[in-house]
């Protein structure tokens, strides 16, 4: 099973590399696998963020702030899904780089 954070980051990486295609429609089996790892609510929030912010729809948390709009996050931001957060100010989906690194090295 693919962890939600890995699925979100990979899905965004694929969408960002093919800008002419809408994030609404999966284009390959690989994308379908990543979409299945996300809840329907998380997918909807990703599409909304992508529609609003394009390639900057997903950002890392940097020094306790949103990597997109740079607004300070609460001391303990509300977790939407496993290690995925949302910026209350701009609506971007956020992730912790340390957690993403943990998943990448296993």
Backbone torsions as a table, in degrees:
resi	resn	phi	psi	omega
1	UNK	NA	137.7	-178.5
2	UNK	-87.3	126.1	176.5
3	UNK	-63.0	145.4	-177.8
4	UNK	-55.1	-39.5	-179.0
5	UNK	-63.2	-44.6	179.0
6	UNK	-62.8	-43.6	179.7
7	UNK	-61.5	-45.4	-179.5
8	UNK	-62.3	-47.3	-178.1
9	UNK	-65.0	-40.9	179.8
10	UNK	-69.2	-42.5	177.5
11	UNK	-58.2	-45.3	179.8
12	UNK	-66.5	-39.0	178.2
13	UNK	-60.8	-43.2	179.2
14	UNK	-66.5	-46.1	179.3
15	UNK	-63.1	-38.4	-179.2
16	UNK	-69.6	-26.6	-179.1
17	UNK	-83.8	-11.8	178.2
18	UNK	-128.8	74.6	-170.7
19	UNK	-65.3	-19.5	-175.8
20	UNK	-79.3	-9.5	-175.2
21	UNK	-105.8	138.9	179.6
22	UNK	-68.3	144.4	177.5
23	UNK	-74.0	-4.9	-178.7
24	UNK	-70.5	-40.0	-170.7
25	UNK	-105.0	121.3	175.7
26	UNK	-67.6	141.1	-175.7
27	UNK	-111.3	-6.0	-177.1
28	UNK	-154.8	167.6	176.6
29	UNK	-62.3	-35.7	178.9
30	UNK	-59.6	-45.5	179.0
31	UNK	-64.8	-39.0	178.7
32	UNK	-60.6	-41.2	177.2
33	UNK	-59.9	-43.6	-179.4
34	UNK	-69.2	-39.4	178.1
35	UNK	-64.1	-36.2	179.2
36	UNK	-67.8	-23.4	179.0
37	UNK	-79.0	-14.0	178.8
38	UNK	-101.2	148.7	173.6
39	UNK	-71.7	157.7	177.2
40	UNK	-57.5	-36.3	178.4
41	UNK	-64.2	-42.8	179.7
42	UNK	-66.1	-40.4	178.2
43	UNK	-62.3	-43.1	178.6
44	UNK	-60.8	-43.3	179.7
45	UNK	-66.2	-36.2	177.2
46	UNK	-64.4	-46.9	-179.9
47	UNK	-60.3	-42.9	178.1
48	UNK	-62.2	-44.3	179.5
49	UNK	-65.6	-41.0	179.8
50	UNK	-65.5	-39.7	179.1
51	UNK	-63.3	-39.1	-177.2
52	UNK	-80.6	-40.3	-171.7
53	UNK	-115.7	-1.8	178.9
54	UNK	59.1	-130.7	-176.3
55	UNK	-67.2	-7.8	178.1
56	UNK	-103.5	23.9	-176.6
57	UNK	-68.4	-27.4	-179.7
58	UNK	-121.2	131.3	-177.8
59	UNK	-137.3	154.9	176.3
60	UNK	-83.0	153.4	172.3
61	UNK	-80.4	124.4	-177.4
62	UNK	-123.1	114.2	178.5
63	UNK	53.8	41.5	177.7
64	UNK	76.7	14.7	-179.4
65	UNK	-131.2	161.1	176.3
66	UNK	-65.3	130.6	178.6
67	UNK	-71.7	-8.8	179.5
68	UNK	-96.4	-57.9	-176.4
69	UNK	-100.9	-8.6	176.7
70	UNK	67.1	17.1	175.2
71	UNK	-78.8	140.4	-179.6
72	UNK	-64.5	136.6	178.0
73	UNK	-90.9	158.7	174.5
74	UNK	-59.2	160.3	-179.0
75	UNK	-53.3	-39.0	175.0
76	UNK	-132.1	92.1	-177.8
77	UNK	-63.4	149.9	-179.7
78	UNK	-69.6	127.7	179.7
79	UNK	-84.4	125.1	-179.3
80	UNK	-83.0	-46.1	176.2
81	UNK	-142.2	178.4	-176.2
82	UNK	-50.2	102.1	177.8
83	UNK	65.3	22.3	175.8
84	UNK	-117.8	130.3	-176.3
85	UNK	-123.4	174.9	177.3
86	UNK	-133.1	139.0	176.3
87	UNK	-78.4	124.3	179.6
88	UNK	-67.6	-22.4	-176.3
89	UNK	-86.7	-51.7	-174.2
90	UNK	-108.3	-14.4	178.1
91	UNK	86.2	1.6	177.9
92	UNK	-64.8	152.6	172.1
93	UNK	-84.4	134.6	-174.7
94	UNK	-119.8	152.9	176.1
95	UNK	-141.5	158.2	178.1
96	UNK	-92.1	123.0	-177.9
97	UNK	-59.2	-35.7	179.7
98	UNK	-63.0	-41.9	178.7
99	UNK	-67.0	-41.6	178.2
100	UNK	-62.2	-39.5	178.1
101	UNK	-64.5	-42.4	178.5
102	UNK	-56.6	-44.3	-179.9
103	UNK	-67.4	-35.4	-175.8
104	UNK	-71.4	-30.7	-179.6
105	UNK	-98.9	-7.6	175.6
106	UNK	85.4	NA	NA
